Amino acid sequence: MKEAYEENLAGLPGDEREAYVSGFKNLERIRCSGAFLAPQLWRFWWALAGLPLKNAYGSTECGGGVTEVDVSRKSNVINSVGRLVTDPAIELKLSEETRGEFLVKSPWMLIEYIGNKDATRASFTDDGFLKTGDIGHLDGDEYVFDGRKNDDFIERVPRLAVEAAIFSLPYIAEAHVLRVPDHETRAVAAALIRIKPGPSSPSASEMTIARLHADLSPVLPAYMRPYLLRVLESTEEIPYTASQKPVKSEMLKRFFGVPVDGFWDDEEPTTGVQVWPQRFSLVGPPPDTAYRTSEASSWQGQRPWEWGTWQAAGEDIP
């Protein structure tokens, strides 16, 4: 919808454009669930229509909704999924008090895997809370969703934070960050992006991983920036499920040449995949960053593990 507005409505004369916006403002709220909501989308719709976005968190295993945003209460917490649902009564705690895995107990949650006692036992804590596999933290009295334990952390780097940073760049129309299995470092981060049409945007052929790193440098440390980049052509489409969730295994295979349960081939990268050139080298900046002095100088004194996106965020490694 954001793309449709920017491409078809934003350039209309004021009165004509306002007729569409006024109709949109007649909605009471926008409800968001099923996937991570990029902060840029939240800001866009809020600026355009002033409508509260009712984000929520839950799952089939939990028996439905667990938390939701109260649109009558103003909040500035980015990525908030709100507070506990009160009907029915639900218990929610975090595995490490104020952060960690969401642990849920509700009257409608999963109670067992039929015929699989081991899986059932592994899915619950000793006091009967369901292990959701979702990671988050508390900000005041609001819960913030940080991602899935197995899918949304690339060697402990939060995938969603990297994705949001890329999506915030003005020339990006679509951004996906994927965990790519790698022989040397277990996994690396790969960015799959679509360039927004427009005179101020680079073309797909002009977009380089060096530019992406340079443009992300004010908001992401080196170890969080993607190691691989693939730019989508206008005719290429992302595979989605019936519920409009990206099919990551197919994306890895189609755009990065990673077979199911396989590894990325660093010796013969798939055509179109750009690689950040110095994962382990101790010498100066890559040659294709020379056009930006600030990026080149930032390489001085950096540690090689920061270039491979596998240092844990905030972890001090001597």
C-alpha positions as CSV (number, residue, x, y, z in Angstrom):
1,M,0.0,0.0,0.0
2,K,2.9,2.4,0.8
3,E,4.4,1.7,-2.7
4,A,1.0,2.2,-4.3
5,Y,0.5,5.5,-2.6
6,E,4.0,6.8,-3.5
7,E,3.8,5.6,-7.2
8,N,0.2,6.5,-7.9
9,L,-1.1,9.1,-5.5
10,A,1.7,11.2,-4.0
11,G,2.2,13.1,-7.2
12,L,-1.4,14.1,-7.7
13,P,-2.6,17.7,-7.2
14,G,-3.2,18.6,-3.6
15,D,-7.1,18.5,-3.6
16,E,-7.2,15.2,-5.6
17,R,-4.6,13.6,-3.3
18,E,-6.4,14.8,-0.2
19,A,-9.6,13.1,-1.3
20,Y,-7.8,9.7,-1.1
21,V,-6.1,10.5,2.2
22,S,-9.4,11.7,3.8
23,G,-11.0,8.5,2.8
24,F,-8.2,6.5,4.4
25,K,-8.6,8.6,7.6
26,N,-12.1,7.3,8.0
27,L,-10.6,4.1,9.2
28,E,-10.6,3.7,13.0
29,R,-7.2,2.0,13.2
30,I,-4.8,-0.2,11.3
31,R,-4.3,-3.7,12.8
32,C,-0.9,-5.3,12.2
33,S,0.0,-8.9,12.9
34,G,1.5,-12.0,11.4
35,A,5.0,-10.4,10.7
36,F,7.4,-7.8,11.9
37,L,6.3,-4.3,11.3
38,A,9.1,-2.1,10.0
39,P,9.4,1.2,12.0
40,Q,9.5,3.1,8.7
41,L,6.1,1.8,7.7
42,W,4.7,2.8,11.1
43,R,6.1,6.3,10.7
44,F,4.8,6.6,7.1
45,W,1.2,5.8,7.9
46,W,1.2,7.8,11.1
47,A,2.6,10.9,9.3
48,L,0.1,10.5,6.4
49,A,-3.1,9.7,8.2
50,G,-2.4,10.1,11.9
51,L,-3.9,6.6,12.5
52,P,-2.8,4.5,15.4
53,L,-1.3,1.1,14.4
54,K,-2.6,-1.7,16.5
55,N,0.3,-4.1,16.5
56,A,-0.1,-7.5,18.2
57,Y,1.8,-10.7,19.1
58,G,0.5,-14.2,19.4
59,S,0.7,-17.7,17.7
60,T,-1.4,-20.7,17.0
61,E,0.5,-22.6,19.7
62,C,-0.3,-19.9,22.3
63,G,-4.0,-20.2,21.4
64,G,-4.2,-16.8,19.8
65,G,-3.2,-13.3,20.9
66,V,-0.9,-12.8,23.8
67,T,-0.2,-9.1,23.7
68,E,-1.6,-6.1,21.8
69,V,-1.0,-2.4,21.5
70,D,-3.6,-0.2,23.3
71,V,-4.2,2.5,20.7
72,S,-5.8,4.8,23.3
73,R,-2.4,5.1,25.0
74,K,0.4,7.0,23.4
75,S,3.6,5.1,23.0
76,N,7.0,5.9,21.5
77,V,8.4,2.4,21.9
78,I,9.6,1.2,18.5
79,N,8.7,-2.5,17.7
80,S,6.3,-2.6,20.7
81,V,3.7,-5.4,20.6
82,G,2.0,-3.8,23.6
83,R,0.8,-5.2,26.8
84,L,-0.9,-8.5,27.9
85,V,-4.2,-9.4,26.6
86,T,-6.7,-9.5,29.5
87,D,-9.4,-11.7,28.0
88,P,-8.7,-14.5,28.4
89,A,-6.3,-14.2,31.3
90,I,-2.8,-14.9,30.0
91,E,0.5,-15.2,31.8
92,L,3.7,-14.1,30.1
93,K,7.2,-14.0,31.4
94,L,10.7,-13.6,29.9
95,S,13.3,-16.3,30.4
96,E,15.8,-13.7,31.8
97,E,13.4,-11.5,33.8
98,T,13.4,-8.4,31.6
99,R,14.6,-10.0,28.3
100,G,14.9,-13.4,26.7
101,E,12.4,-16.0,25.4
102,F,8.7,-15.3,25.6
103,L,7.2,-18.0,27.9
104,V,3.4,-18.2,27.8
105,K,0.7,-19.9,29.8
106,S,-2.9,-19.5,28.6
107,P,-6.1,-21.6,28.8
108,W,-6.1,-22.2,25.0
109,M,-2.5,-23.0,24.4
110,L,-1.0,-26.1,23.0
111,I,-0.9,-28.9,25.6
112,E,1.0,-31.7,23.9
113,Y,2.3,-33.1,20.6
114,I,0.2,-36.2,20.1
115,G,2.4,-39.3,20.2
116,N,5.6,-37.4,20.8
117,K,6.4,-37.1,24.5
118,D,9.9,-35.9,24.0
119,A,8.8,-33.0,21.8
120,T,6.1,-32.1,24.4
121,R,8.6,-32.2,27.2
122,A,11.0,-30.0,25.3
123,S,8.3,-27.4,24.6
124,F,7.5,-26.5,28.2
125,T,9.3,-25.2,31.2
126,D,9.1,-27.2,34.5
127,D,6.4,-24.9,35.7
128,G,4.2,-25.4,32.6
129,F,5.0,-22.3,30.5
130,L,5.1,-22.8,26.7
131,K,8.5,-22.0,25.1
132,T,7.5,-19.9,22.2
133,G,11.0,-19.6,20.5
134,D,10.4,-15.8,20.3
135,I,12.9,-13.4,21.8
136,G,12.0,-10.0,23.2
137,H,12.4,-7.5,26.1
138,L,10.5,-5.1,28.3
139,D,10.6,-1.4,27.7
140,G,8.7,0.1,30.6
141,D,5.5,-2.0,30.8
142,E,5.5,-2.7,27.0
143,Y,6.8,-5.9,25.4
144,V,9.1,-5.5,22.4
145,F,9.5,-8.3,19.9
146,D,13.2,-8.9,18.8
147,G,12.8,-12.0,16.6
148,R,12.7,-15.7,16.4
149,K,15.4,-17.6,18.4
150,N,16.3,-19.8,15.5
151,D,15.5,-17.7,12.4
152,D,16.0,-14.0,13.3
153,F,19.5,-14.0,14.8
154,I,22.6,-14.5,12.6
155,E,25.3,-15.6,15.0
156,R,23.6,-13.5,17.6
157,V,23.2,-10.4,15.3
158,P,19.5,-9.5,15.2
159,R,18.3,-9.9,11.6
160,L,15.3,-7.6,12.1
161,A,17.4,-4.7,13.2
162,V,19.6,-5.0,10.1
163,E,16.5,-5.3,7.9
164,A,15.0,-2.2,9.4
165,A,18.2,-0.2,8.9
166,I,18.4,-1.2,5.3
167,F,14.7,-0.4,4.8
168,S,15.3,3.1,6.2
169,L,17.5,4.1,3.3
170,P,15.6,6.4,1.0
171,Y,16.2,4.4,-2.2
172,I,15.1,1.1,-0.8
173,A,11.6,-0.2,-1.8
174,E,11.9,-3.7,-0.4
175,A,14.5,-5.4,1.9
176,H,15.0,-8.9,3.3
177,V,17.9,-10.1,5.4
178,L,18.6,-13.8,5.4
179,R,20.7,-16.2,7.4
180,V,23.0,-18.0,4.9
181,P,24.7,-21.2,6.1
182,D,28.4,-20.8,5.7
183,H,31.3,-23.3,6.1
184,E,33.7,-20.9,7.7
185,T,31.6,-18.9,10.1
186,R,28.4,-21.1,10.4
187,A,26.3,-18.3,9.0
188,V,26.6,-14.9,7.3
189,A,24.0,-12.2,6.7
190,A,22.7,-11.6,3.2
191,A,20.7,-8.7,2.0
192,L,18.1,-9.0,-0.7
193,I,16.9,-5.6,-1.8
194,R,14.7,-3.9,-4.4
195,I,15.6,-0.3,-5.5
196,K,12.9,2.3,-5.5
197,P,12.3,3.8,-8.9
198,G,13.2,7.5,-9.1
199,P,15.8,10.0,-10.3
200,S,17.6,10.0,-6.9
201,S,17.9,6.2,-6.7
202,P,20.7,4.2,-8.1
203,S,19.8,1.7,-10.8
204,A,20.0,-2.0,-10.0
205,S,23.3,-2.3,-11.9
206,E,24.8,0.7,-10.1
207,M,24.0,-0.5,-6.6
208,T,27.0,-2.1,-4.9
209,I,27.7,-3.7,-1.6
210,A,30.3,-1.0,-1.0
211,R,27.6,1.7,-1.2
212,L,25.3,-0.3,1.0
213,H,28.0,-0.6,3.7
214,A,28.8,3.1,3.4
215,D,25.2,4.2,3.7
216,L,24.6,1.9,6.7
217,S,27.8,3.0,8.5
218,P,26.1,5.8,10.5
219,V,23.5,3.4,12.0
220,L,25.1,-0.1,12.0
221,P,28.5,-1.2,13.3
222,A,30.7,-3.1,10.8
223,Y,29.9,-6.6,12.2
224,M,26.1,-6.1,11.6
225,R,26.3,-5.1,8.0
226,P,25.5,-7.7,5.4
227,Y,28.3,-9.9,3.9
228,L,26.3,-10.7,0.8
229,L,24.1,-8.5,-1.4
230,R,21.6,-9.4,-4.2
231,V,19.7,-6.7,-6.0
232,L,16.3,-7.7,-7.4
233,E,15.5,-6.8,-11.0
234,S,12.1,-5.3,-11.7
235,T,10.8,-8.6,-13.1
236,E,11.9,-10.7,-10.1
237,E,9.4,-11.5,-7.4
238,I,9.8,-12.7,-3.8
239,P,8.0,-16.1,-3.1
240,Y,5.3,-15.8,-0.5
241,T,3.1,-18.3,1.4
242,A,-0.7,-18.0,1.2
243,S,-0.5,-15.9,4.4
244,Q,2.0,-13.5,2.7
245,K,5.1,-14.6,4.6
246,P,8.3,-14.8,2.6
247,V,9.5,-18.4,1.9
248,K,13.1,-18.1,3.1
249,S,14.3,-21.5,1.9
250,E,13.1,-20.7,-1.7
251,M,14.7,-17.2,-1.5
252,L,18.0,-18.7,-0.5
253,K,17.9,-21.2,-3.3
254,R,16.6,-18.8,-6.0
255,F,18.7,-15.7,-5.3
256,F,21.8,-17.0,-3.5
257,G,22.1,-20.5,-4.9
258,V,21.9,-22.2,-1.5
259,P,20.4,-25.7,-1.7
260,V,17.9,-26.9,1.0
261,D,20.0,-28.0,4.0
262,G,23.1,-26.9,2.1
263,F,25.8,-24.2,2.3
264,W,26.6,-21.1,0.3
265,D,29.4,-21.7,-2.2
266,D,32.0,-19.0,-1.5
267,E,34.3,-20.3,-4.3
268,E,31.7,-20.0,-7.1
269,P,29.1,-17.4,-5.9
270,T,25.8,-17.3,-7.8
271,T,25.6,-14.8,-10.6
272,G,24.4,-11.5,-9.3
273,V,25.5,-12.0,-5.7
274,Q,28.0,-9.4,-4.4
275,V,30.4,-10.3,-1.7
276,W,32.0,-8.0,0.9
277,P,35.6,-8.6,0.0
278,Q,37.7,-8.8,3.2
279,R,36.1,-11.0,5.8
280,F,39.4,-12.0,7.4
281,S,42.1,-9.8,5.9
282,L,44.1,-7.6,8.2
283,V,45.1,-5.1,5.5
284,G,43.4,-1.8,4.6
285,P,40.0,-1.0,3.1
286,P,38.6,-2.9,0.1
287,P,39.5,-1.1,-3.2
288,D,35.8,-0.4,-4.1
289,T,35.3,1.7,-0.9
290,A,37.9,4.2,-1.9
291,Y,35.4,6.6,-3.3
292,R,34.2,7.4,0.2
293,T,37.0,8.5,2.5
294,S,35.1,8.1,5.7
295,E,34.4,4.5,4.9
296,A,38.0,3.8,4.0
297,S,39.3,5.4,7.2
298,S,36.9,3.5,9.3
299,W,38.8,0.3,8.5
300,Q,41.8,1.4,10.5
301,G,42.2,-0.8,13.5
302,Q,39.1,-2.9,12.9
303,R,39.2,-6.5,13.8
304,P,38.7,-9.2,11.2
305,W,35.8,-10.9,13.0
306,E,33.8,-7.7,12.6
307,W,33.9,-8.0,8.9
308,G,32.3,-11.4,8.8
309,T,29.2,-10.4,10.7
310,W,29.7,-13.1,13.4
311,Q,30.8,-11.1,16.5
312,A,28.1,-11.1,19.1
313,A,26.6,-7.6,19.5
314,G,28.1,-5.8,22.4
315,E,30.5,-8.7,23.2
316,D,34.0,-7.6,24.0
317,I,36.4,-10.0,22.3
318,P,40.1,-9.4,23.0
